[in-house]
Amino acid sequence: MPTPVSGVDAYAVLAFKQEGAWQVGLLPEVLTEDLDGLVSAVRQQPGENGSFALVDIADEFFIVVRVQQGRVRLLLSDVTAAVAWDLAAQVVEDLGMEAPGDDDLEEVWPAGDLDIFDDLGLDAMELGAILSDLDAYADEMLSVLTRRLGFSEAYERVVDAVTGR
């Protein structure tokens, strides 16, 4: 049975563009355990191309929740996280998938919408390359992703403030 995130380092960062400039802020920690709450929070900031949350759970995996023109798009960096973590299990369920079985835990693979940032210049192939780096922790993948999307400085400031780096 998956466990909740309580007691581990987890954070959710909201990002959206407004008048051509990235706006980045921290979402309440309680949302790192609640997919419906994340979707609601992201939906409140429409931005020019929608808005999204980047959620890092214990540097083990990350989730992207993007709301664009009313449509909810999800990405889970490692589907095997659904076996151990409640939020990942919620994402897998929302995607209409089943959590991997014990025989499938050796392989790490993403689940969800690899085209989630296509309109922002990060296509599925490049996102797949970021996600396939098995030596990278979730926070490192998110740093690469935000650098590629063009708001890494603002993202790192928010993350540094919450993690105390």
N, C-alpha and C positions, 0 to 999 in steps of 0.2 A: 504494500500500500504506500503510495507516495506521501511524502511528509511536507508540511508547510515550511515556509521560508523563515519563520521566526527564529531569531538567535543567530542567523548567519548574515554576512555582509551582502546586502542586496540594495539596489537603487534603481530608480526609474527616472529617466531624463526625457522631458518633452521637447520636441524641436519642430519648428515651422518657419516658413518664410513670410515676412510681412513687409510690403513695399521694397522688395528686393533684398532685404537683410534678414539673416537668420536670427531667430529668437529661441533661446535655449533656457530651460529652467528645470528645477527638480520637482518631481511629483511626490506626494506623500508616500512614505515607506509602506504603509498598509496596502497600497495598490500593487506591491510586488507579490502579493498572494491572491489577487482577485482579477481574473481576466475581464469580467464584465465591468468592474470598476475602472480598469485601465481603458477599456474601449470608451466608456462614458467620459472619462477625463480627456482623452485625445479628441473626442468628438466636439468638445467645447471650444477648441481652438482651430477653426477651419483653415487659416492660413491661405496662401495663394494656390498651393498645390496640395492642400490637405495638411494634416499634421501627423506626427508619429511619436511613439514612445520607444526608447531603447532601454531595455530592462536587463541588467546584469545580475545574475544570481550566483553569488559566491565565486565569481570568476570561472565557474564550471560551464555555463552555457548562457546564451542571451536570447531574448525574444524581441521582435519588432512588432508593434501594433500600429498600423497605419490606417487612418480614416481619410478617404479621398472621395469627394462628391457623394457622401453618404455610404460608400462601400467600405467594409472592414476587410483589411488585408493583414495576414499574419505570417510570420516567419519564426521558426524555432531553429536555432543553430545546431542542435544535436537532439534528434528524436529519442535517443536512449535516455535522456534526462527525464522523460515521462515516467520511467519506472521508479525513480527516486524522489522526484520533486512534484508537488501538487500543481504549481502554476504550469509547468510543462505538460502535465497530464491534462489540464484544462484546455491548453492549446491543441494538443493532439485530438482530444475529443471534439473540439469545435471544428477542426479540419476534417472530421469524419473518419479518422484513422483509429487504429488500435495501437496501444503501446507495444513496443517490441517484446518478444518473448525472451526467455533466458538464453536461447541459442543465438539471438541476434545482438547481444550486448557487446560483442567484440568489435563490431563495425560502428563507426560514427558517421551519421549522415544528417543533413538538414531536412526539415519538413516545412511545407508551406510554399509561399509565393517568392520564388527567386527573382521574379521581375518586379519586386516591390519598389525598387528605386530606379527602374528603367527610365522614367521621365525626368529624373534628376541626373542622368548621365552615368549611372552605375548599372550596367546590364547584368543579366543572369550569369553569364560566363565569368565576369570579373568578381561578382559576389560569390559565386561558387568557388573561385580560387581562394578568396579570403577565408571562406568556411572550411576549406579542405586542408588548411594548415594545422595538422594535428599537434604540432608543438606549441601552438599559440593558445593562451588562455582567452576566455571570453572578453576580458577588458582590453586585451591587446588587439583582438579582432575588431572590437568596437572603435578603438582608436584609429585603426586603418580605415575602417568604413567612414568615420566622420571626417577624416582627412580627405578622403576621396570625394565626399559630398561637399566639402568646403566649409565646415564649421568646427573643425577640431579644436581651435583655441578656446572658443566659447564652451564647448563640450568639456574639455579638460578642466577649465576653471570650475565648472559645476561639480564635476566628479572629484576633483581635488578637495573642494570644500566639504563634501560629504564623507569622503574616505579619509581625510586628514593626511593625504600624501604631500 
